Amino acid sequence: MHLSENKNHIWACALCFFLSQTCVQGRVGLGPGLQEWDYVEVREGAHLFYWLLYTTGNVTHFTERPLVIWLQGGPGVASTGSGIFEQLGPIDIEGRTRESSWVEHVNVLFVDSPVGTGFAYVEQHGRYARNNRQIALDLVQLMKQFLMKYPDFRKVPMHIFSESYGGKMAPEFALELHLAKKRDGLECELKSVVVGNPWTSPLDSILSYAPFLLQSGIVDDDGYRRISRLAGELATLVYGKKWLRALIKGTEVQDEIATSAGGVFLYNTQRRVHVDEVYRYGEDPQMSNFMRSNVTKALGLADMPVWMEQNSTVFERLSQDIFKPANHIVTKLLEETPIQVGIYSGILDLLCATPGTVNWISRLKWSRSSQYAKAPRTAIRIDGMLEGYEKHGGRLSMFWVFRAGHLVQQENPAAMAYILRYFTSYG
């Protein structure tokens, strides 16, 4: 090869390397920024769906910012609906810009989980998940294929965030991902798992209802006694591992709260709600219409199974598992992994009330529990305003959030941004 040819070859190689480092993968989806989306067959006939929104932050390459995986609650509420268009994404269903979008700061991977949720689906010969571990293993399989397809994310700090029933799914997913990394050599940089208003210990949540409502002035002594009696009956069922009967009893508890508290809003006890307003988490008809028309068309999914706002079959198949606690999984994360564990709670929530969350945290037993117990609880002030409190110790963090109920990102985005930055150190 002549010298001039050799120089040309070197320049060509250098140009290819430069392009590989500066060109971002991605397609135009819906809303600003580059995106990717796809199905992953995690088991035979069982397909999860993900929608990746690359950060729109001021970076030269997306790998300069962490990857946050977002899991919705339910079980069966779709991240691609509520997560993107009601909470974290860059626009809402009216096309209005969301100033508190996480995508401005980090890459966000929205996953419709369990299978059958949102765009995720199950073929006739496939099976829905019946327990939390199956959900976790399905998510690990998704991440294995995702990281093979997008290898740049293998070295990017990864964080799992969730809310509500995600407080059961996310910890076990994080544990199984950690085990896959040790066992199978899966390349990923999982740094933290963070659960918001979590359904991690359902019984603790239920047992906190009556005292929470009484001390808040929402029920009187008679209401307290009626709710406490039903909660005690539910506890007996849980201790006896009668999981389906416990689920049914949980409905009775909520019915009694509706009667005794005059229809107080479960997701935020201080929110003004008209007597005719009906709210079911993740079941907004406008959202459903938007997802089945605008989003389905934009992503080219018209020939795929219809988007489900909340698939009742997902819930039914998990009915024996919904009231099982996942506290022991959190203990394993703290004791057996290097992963940071975060919990945040909007203090106006009743469904996953803060007192219940504090109670199960206080019973966790791991070798560094005394560090957390002895750590001071300090105020969170943003621009001089008190937004809540925080406490850190032994790789466990807890955040109490003011002016928010079950949906912290929607009701106090400033505090949520503070929590996001604490774990991801974006920017």
HELIX and SHEET records of a PDB file:
HELIX    1   1 LEU A    3  THR A   22  1                                  20    
HELIX    2   2 PHE A   62  GLU A   64  5                                   3    
HELIX    3   3 SER A   79  LEU A   88  3                                  10    
HELIX    4   4 TRP A  102  GLU A  104  5                                   3    
HELIX    5   5 ASN A  132  LYS A  149  1                                  18    
HELIX    6   6 PRO A  151  LYS A  155  5                                   5    
HELIX    7   7 GLY A  166  ASP A  184  1                                  19    
HELIX    8   8 PRO A  202  GLN A  215  1                                  14    
HELIX    9   9 ASP A  221  TYR A  239  1                                  19    
HELIX   10  10 TRP A  243  SER A  260  1                                  18    
HELIX   11  11 PRO A  285  PHE A  290  1                                   6    
HELIX   12  12 MET A  291  VAL A  295  3                                   5    
HELIX   13  13 THR A  296  ALA A  298  1                                   3    
HELIX   14  14 SER A  312  ARG A  317  1                                   6    
HELIX   15  15 ASN A  327  GLU A  336  1                                  10    
HELIX   16  16 THR A  354  ARG A  363  1                                  10    
HELIX   17  17 SER A  369  LYS A  374  1                                   6    
HELIX   18  18 VAL A  408  GLU A  411  1                                   4    
HELIX   19  19 PRO A  413  THR A  424  1                                  12    
SHEET    1   A11 ARG A  27  VAL A  28  0                                        
SHEET    2   A11 LEU A  34  ARG A  43 -1                                        
SHEET    3   A11 ALA A  46  LEU A  53 -1                                        
SHEET    4   A11 ASN A 107  ASP A 112 -1                                        
SHEET    5   A11 LEU A  67  LEU A  71  1                                        
SHEET    6   A11 PRO A 157  GLU A 163  1                                        
SHEET    7   A11 GLU A 189  GLY A 196  1                                        
SHEET    8   A11 GLN A 340  GLY A 346  1                                        
SHEET    9   A11 LEU A 396  VAL A 401  1                                        
SHEET   10   A11 MET A 385  GLY A 393 -1                                        
SHEET   11   A11 THR A 378  ILE A 382 -1                                        
SHEET    1   B 4 ARG A  27  VAL A  28  0                                        
SHEET    2   B 4 LEU A  34  ARG A  43 -1                                        
SHEET    3   B 4 ALA A  46  LEU A  53 -1                                        
SHEET    4   B 4 TYR A 121  VAL A 122 -1                                        
END                                                                             
